[in-house]
Amino acid sequence: MTMHFEYKIEGGDFTRAGYASSQVKRSLKQLNVDPKVIKRVVVALYEAEVNVVAHAYSGIIEVYIDTEKIKMILTDKGPGISNIELAMEMGFSTATPEVREMGFGAGMGLPNIKKNSDEFKIESEVGIGTKLEIVVFIKQ
Amino acid sequence: MDNNSTSIKHSGNMKLKDVAEMLNGRVVSGIEHIDKEVEFAFSSDLMSDVLTVQKDNVILLTGLANVQALRTAEMSDISCIVFVRNKKVSVDMLKLGKESGIVLIECPSSMFRASGVLFSNGLKPVY
């Protein structure tokens, strides 16, 4: 059986950033998933959610939970990433001062998402948007 | 001199109520969790750094008083945030604090002083 959740994200709406991650955390707790796994999932998802809020116009988060893994797909409409290799480098950032005031924008998000995931895919098209696929296995 | 030869005894666990008392802090949310014990502290205004912390039983000292500090703590399983430099907890932050059960403490000290006090009383650094 697979559980499926979907959340909308508004670009620029920092007051709501983290809402989806918080809901996912609640669900995983109810499912008695190992807290260490939950932390990896929600840290990765929260970083990705903040990225959409910080850079895109809008986005959708899809979360699929089955007995083996948690799969998260974030699809946004936004400026896209012109050089993914560079964006994956620790410390590289195009964040605005507003994003930095929120405590982010240090160029650590994408590397940290990758670190916390077992499978990580990123696709982006300039002027269209970015798609992120994150998988964390429940049994480590 | 290696880390073990320091004169400070890092015996580990400290109750959140002791943290509040040592820092002359005001507990504005989560008073019911004040007897919880913690082992580590991390001081940062950059939430991206906080999200890389792997340890458990950590408290966060920060001057970043916004909703994202609470969200970051929530995702990182951080049970208590100390807001240093006299930063105030807003109504939105209080609401989120109540929801997530995170202990929120307002503290008049600088981050350096607050960190120093907790360190010298045995709270451990995460690295």
Interface residues (C-beta under 8 A of the other chain):
Chain A: F14 T15 A17 G18 S21 S22 K25 P35 K39 V42 V43 L45 Y46 E47 V50 M102 G103 F104 G105 A106 M108 G109 N112 K115
Chain B: D45 L46 M47 S48 D49 V50 L51 T52 T62 L64 N66 V67 Q68 A69 R71 T72 E74 M75 S76 D77 D92 S100
